Amino acid sequence: MEVSRRHFLRGAAAGAAGTAITGAVLLEGKTVDANAATVATPPERYPFHAEHQSGILTPPPAEKQNFASHIAFDVTAKDKATLAATFSALTERARFLTTGGSPPELGISQPPADSAVLGPVIPADGLTITVALGASLFDGRYGLADRKPVKLKPMTVFPNDFPDPQWTHGDVLLQLCAHNPDTVHHALRDIMRTVRGSMQMRWRIDGYNSPPRPSGTGRNLLGFKDGTGNPVSDDAANLIWVTDPAEPAWTHGGTYQVVRLIRMLVEFWDRVSINEQERMFGRRRDSGAPLDGNNEFDNPDYAADAAGKTIPLDAHIRLANPRTPATDNQRLLRRSYNYDLGVDRNGNMQSGHVFVCFQQDIDRQFETVQNRLNDEPLVDYVQPFGGGYFFALPGLADDHDWYGRALLA
């Protein structure tokens, strides 16, 4: 019965919409403040000049950046100088958009300076713009091969992945996050006016986070609370920022970013018993509590359940984070979103998860965790189909700094 179901689900999904799905899902972290998801008023602006880029340790849903777009680009700039000028111009637009203000009046004979999607005055609306680079940017085109981050590489294809080239990799990744979806749309349109001719969109996916229902952490489209085990900020900082002296000096203060586009076969999932769903996750669906606990933020006691009678040995939370001293430095910071692309050509819902995580070392953290998750029971209901590995640049020092300056200048 199990084998036939798995073959049926894989066959149905592989033929859906020409989009398969790649990689890890819903990774568990360590502990989190139980009050982290309750912030009364979200900030209007996040820092643009800082040691690290915003949009990494700017946690949704705690601070309400519940809408995002991840856009991968192919760089078409003719040379390194043009690429540097493009990144400088991108920085100026990002600086303005994340601060807000009135666009200039260019006169009635010129196209307007702004789309007016947000009205005559542009609000910051919690917008963050996070820039990351893919391994392909460090090929021979721009003379950057010897400056590539040591651990940056093309995304690995794991068992149970269905990579679609149209949704995979990219020279540059922009992550746009904000409090409202029109702010994200507006920012991308503005940026495209600046970078067109030097950067061409390769793929794009928009996402959203659900509000806490009824409280605590938001839920993914399988109905389970998602991100309960994310490390708290102070703990996460020791797991994500690059400080390794073996890395090029320009990378220090940046971080490795993994994006995985994961389709969830929600219509098949809805036919599974609640008992089986909860045993696959290792958590209760209603409260988010581990199966051996009572509250969402209770820590599972794996030592007391060594045989996996309460939380199965192949449950998602148990594989993702075994909670041992040996696996402590494998934790990573997750910043994921739900997505909905409508309907595929077979009439099935085409929705799922934009899995995003940040870490110091992709091999030590993301890939080690993902290899434990290979062939977990959830693979019958999720299909990774795209995304990539990227290096998120360090932060900007001041008004004279620009994205990638230490790399390109």
C-alpha positions in Angstrom: 0.0 0.0 0.0 2.8 2.4 0.9 4.8 1.7 -2.2 1.8 2.1 -4.6 0.8 5.4 -2.9 4.3 6.7 -3.3 4.6 5.8 -6.9 1.1 7.3 -7.6 2.0 10.6 -5.9 5.3 10.9 -7.7 3.8 10.1 -11.0 1.0 12.6 -10.6 3.3 15.4 -9.4 6.1 14.8 -11.9 3.6 15.5 -14.7 2.1 18.6 -13.1 2.7 22.0 -14.8 6.2 21.2 -15.9 7.4 22.3 -12.4 8.9 19.7 -10.2 10.3 20.5 -6.7 13.8 20.4 -5.1 15.3 19.8 -1.7 14.9 20.3 1.9 11.6 21.3 3.6 10.7 22.8 7.0 14.0 22.4 8.9 14.0 22.5 12.7 16.3 24.7 14.7 16.9 24.7 18.5 14.9 27.0 20.8 13.0 30.2 20.4 11.4 32.8 22.7 7.8 31.9 23.1 6.9 35.5 22.8 8.8 36.1 19.6 5.7 36.1 17.4 3.9 38.8 19.4 5.0 42.3 18.3 2.3 45.0 18.6 3.5 47.5 16.0 5.9 46.5 13.2 8.7 49.0 12.5 8.3 51.2 9.4 12.0 51.0 8.5 14.8 48.6 9.1 18.5 49.7 9.1 20.0 50.1 5.6 23.5 50.9 6.8 24.8 48.2 9.2 27.4 45.5 9.5 24.9 43.0 8.0 22.2 43.4 5.5 18.6 43.6 6.8 16.2 40.9 5.7 18.3 38.1 7.3 17.9 38.5 11.1 14.8 40.6 10.6 12.4 37.8 11.6 9.0 37.3 10.0 6.4 36.9 11.4 7.7 38.5 14.6 8.1 41.9 12.9 5.4 41.4 10.3 7.4 41.3 7.1 4.9 38.8 5.8 5.3 39.3 2.1 8.4 38.5 0.0 9.7 38.0 -3.5 12.8 36.1 -4.4 14.1 37.0 -7.9 17.1 35.4 -9.5 18.9 37.2 -12.3 21.3 36.4 -15.1 23.9 39.1 -15.4 24.4 40.4 -18.9 26.7 43.4 -18.2 29.4 43.7 -20.8 32.3 44.0 -18.4 33.3 44.4 -14.7 33.0 48.2 -14.8 29.5 48.0 -16.1 28.6 45.4 -13.5 30.0 47.7 -10.7 28.0 50.6 -12.1 24.9 48.5 -12.0 25.4 47.5 -8.4 26.1 51.1 -7.4 22.8 52.2 -9.1 20.9 49.3 -7.5 22.2 50.5 -4.1 20.9 54.0 -4.6 17.5 52.7 -5.5 17.4 50.3 -2.6 18.5 53.1 -0.2 15.7 55.3 -1.4 13.0 52.6 -1.5 13.8 51.3 2.0 13.7 54.8 3.4 10.7 56.2 1.6 9.9 59.6 0.3 8.6 61.6 -2.7 9.9 60.7 -6.2 11.1 63.7 -8.3 8.9 65.5 -10.8 10.5 65.0 -14.3 8.0 67.1 -16.3 5.1 66.2 -18.5 7.3 65.4 -21.5 9.1 62.5 -19.6 7.9 59.2 -18.3 7.1 59.5 -14.6 9.9 58.8 -12.1 7.7 56.3 -10.3 4.9 53.9 -11.1 2.6 55.4 -8.3 1.6 51.9 -7.2 2.0 53.2 -3.7 0.6 56.7 -4.3 2.4 60.0 -4.6 4.6 59.5 -1.6 6.5 56.2 -1.2 6.3 54.6 2.3 9.1 52.5 3.6 6.5 49.9 4.8 9.2 47.7 6.4 10.9 47.0 3.0 14.2 45.2 3.1 16.3 44.4 0.0 18.9 41.7 0.4 21.4 41.0 -2.3 23.2 37.7 -2.8 25.5 36.3 -5.5 25.4 32.9 -7.1 28.5 30.7 -8.0 28.0 31.4 -11.7 28.9 35.1 -11.3 32.4 33.9 -10.4 33.1 32.4 -13.8 35.5 34.0 -16.3 33.3 36.9 -17.5 34.3 39.5 -14.9 37.6 38.2 -13.5 36.2 37.2 -10.2 37.1 33.5 -10.1 39.8 34.0 -7.5 37.5 36.0 -5.2 34.7 33.4 -5.0 33.4 32.5 -1.5 35.2 29.3 -0.6 32.0 27.3 0.1 29.8 28.7 -2.7 28.8 26.2 -5.4 25.8 25.2 -7.6 22.9 23.8 -5.8 23.1 20.1 -5.1 20.5 17.7 -6.4 19.3 15.4 -3.7 17.3 12.2 -3.9 13.6 13.0 -4.4 14.4 16.3 -6.1 12.9 17.2 -9.5 15.0 20.2 -10.6 13.6 22.4 -13.4 16.3 24.5 -15.1 14.0 27.4 -15.6 13.6 27.7 -11.8 17.1 27.0 -10.8 20.4 28.9 -10.0 21.2 32.5 -11.0 24.1 35.0 -11.0 22.4 37.3 -8.5 19.5 36.9 -6.1 17.3 39.7 -4.8 15.2 39.1 -1.7 12.5 41.7 -1.2 10.5 41.6 2.0 7.9 44.1 3.3 4.7 44.4 5.3 2.4 44.6 2.3 2.5 42.9 -1.2 2.1 46.1 -3.2 5.4 47.4 -1.6 7.2 44.3 -2.8 5.8 44.7 -6.3 6.5 48.4 -6.4 10.2 47.9 -5.4 10.8 45.3 -8.1 9.3 47.5 -10.8 11.5 50.4 -9.7 14.6 48.2 -9.5 14.0 46.7 -13.0 14.1 50.2 -14.5 17.6 50.6 -13.0 19.2 47.2 -13.8 17.6 46.4 -17.2 20.3 46.0 -19.8 22.8 44.5 -17.3 20.6 42.0 -15.4 17.8 39.8 -16.8 15.3 38.0 -14.6 15.8 34.3 -14.7 13.0 33.2 -12.2 10.8 34.9 -9.6 8.5 33.6 -6.9 6.3 35.6 -4.5 5.5 34.4 -1.0 3.6 35.2 2.1 3.5 34.3 5.7 0.3 33.4 7.5 -0.5 35.2 10.8 -0.5 33.1 14.0 -3.7 31.0 14.2 -4.7 31.1 17.0 -1.3 32.1 18.5 2.4 31.5 18.3 4.1 30.6 15.0 2.4 30.9 11.6 1.5 27.8 9.6 2.6 26.3 6.3 0.2 25.0 3.7 0.3 21.5 5.2 -1.4 23.1 8.2 1.5 22.7 10.7 3.3 25.5 12.5 6.4 26.4 10.6 9.6 27.8 12.2 8.9 26.9 15.8 12.5 25.7 16.3 14.4 28.7 14.7 17.4 29.8 16.8 16.9 33.0 18.7 18.7 36.0 17.4 21.8 35.9 19.7 22.2 32.2 19.1 21.6 32.5 15.4 24.3 35.2 15.0 26.9 32.6 15.9 25.6 30.2 13.2 25.2 32.5 10.2 27.8 35.2 9.8 31.0 34.3 7.9 34.2 35.0 9.9 36.4 32.2 8.7 39.9 33.6 7.8 40.1 31.1 5.0 37.3 33.0 3.2 38.1 36.1 1.1 38.2 39.2 3.3 35.4 40.9 1.4 33.0 38.1 2.5 33.3 38.7 6.3 29.9 39.8 7.7 28.0 38.0 4.9 26.3 34.7 4.9 25.4 31.7 2.7 21.8 31.7 1.6 19.9 28.6 0.4 16.6 29.0 -1.5 14.5 25.9 -2.2 11.2 26.0 -4.1 9.1 23.2 -2.8 5.8 22.2 -4.2 3.4 20.7 -1.6 0.9 18.2 -2.9 -1.8 19.6 -0.7 -4.8 17.8 -2.2 -3.1 14.4 -1.5 -2.1 15.5 1.9 -5.6 16.4 2.8 -6.6 12.7 2.4 -4.1 11.5 5.1 -5.2 10.8 8.6 -4.4 13.3 11.3 -2.5 10.6 13.2 -0.2 9.9 10.2 0.3 13.6 9.5 1.4 14.2 13.1 3.7 11.3 13.2 5.4 12.4 10.0 6.1 15.8 11.5 6.6 14.7 15.1 4.3 17.6 16.3 0.6 18.0 17.0 -1.2 19.9 14.3 -3.4 22.0 16.5 -0.9 23.3 19.0 2.5 22.7 17.4 3.7 20.9 20.5 6.1 17.9 20.0 4.3 14.6 20.4 5.8 14.2 23.9 4.9 17.7 25.0 2.0 20.0 25.7 3.0 23.4 24.3 4.5 24.6 21.0 7.8 25.6 22.4 8.4 22.5 24.6 11.7 20.8 23.7 11.2 17.2 22.7 13.0 14.7 24.9 14.6 12.3 22.5 16.7 10.6 25.2 13.6 9.5 27.0 12.1 8.1 23.7 15.2 6.4 22.3 13.1 3.8 20.5 10.9 6.4 18.8 7.6 5.1 20.3 6.2 8.6 20.8 8.1 10.7 18.3 9.1 8.3 15.4 12.8 8.0 14.6 12.0 9.2 11.0 9.8 12.1 12.1 10.7 15.4 10.5 11.7 17.3 13.6 13.8 14.4 14.9 15.8 14.1 11.7 16.2 17.8 11.1 17.6 18.5 14.6 18.5 15.5 16.7 19.4 18.0 19.5 22.8 16.5 20.4 26.1 18.3 21.1 27.5 16.9 17.9 24.7 18.4 15.8 24.5 21.7 17.5 26.6 23.6 15.0 24.5 22.2 12.1 21.5 24.4 13.0 20.6 27.2 10.6 18.4 30.2 10.4 15.2 29.7 8.5 13.2 32.5 6.8 10.6 30.8 4.7 7.3 31.7 3.0 4.3 30.0 1.5 3.5 30.5 -2.3 0.5 29.8 -4.6 1.0 29.7 -8.3 -2.6 28.8 -9.1 -3.4 25.6 -11.0 -1.2 23.3 -13.1 -2.1 21.8 -16.5 -3.5 18.7 -14.8 -6.0 20.8 -12.8 -4.1 20.4 -9.5 -3.4 23.2 -7.0 0.2 24.5 -7.6 1.2 25.8 -4.2 3.9 25.2 -1.6 6.9 26.5 0.3 9.7 28.9 -0.5 12.3 27.5 1.9 15.0 30.0 2.7 17.9 29.6 5.2 21.1 31.3 6.1 24.3 29.7 7.5 28.1 29.9 7.7 28.7 26.7 5.8 26.3 25.1 3.4 28.0 21.7 3.6 28.2 21.6 7.4 24.7 23.0 8.0 22.1 22.8 5.2 23.5 19.8 3.3 24.2 17.8 6.4 20.6 18.3 7.6 19.1 17.6 4.2 21.0 14.4 3.9 19.4 13.2 7.1 16.0 14.2 5.7 16.4 12.2 2.4 13.6 9.7 2.1 11.7 10.9 5.2 8.0 10.1 5.0 7.1 13.6 4.0 8.8 13.1 0.6 5.5 11.6 -0.6 3.8 14.9 -0.3 6.5 17.5 -1.3 8.5 18.0 -4.4 11.4 20.4 -4.6 11.8 21.9 -8.1 14.0 25.0 -8.0 16.1 27.6 -6.2 19.8 27.8 -5.7 22.8 28.5 -3.4 23.9 32.1 -3.0 26.2 34.3 -0.9 24.4 37.2 0.8 26.7 40.2 0.8 27.9 42.0 3.9 26.1 45.1 5.0 26.7 48.7 3.8 28.8 51.0 5.9 27.5 54.4 4.9 26.0 56.6 2.1 29.2 56.2 0.0 29.2 52.4 0.1 27.4 50.2 -2.5 26.6 46.5 -2.9 29.7 44.4 -3.8 32.1 47.4 -3.5 34.7 45.4 -1.7 34.4 42.7 -4.4 34.2 44.8 -7.5 36.0 48.1 -6.9 
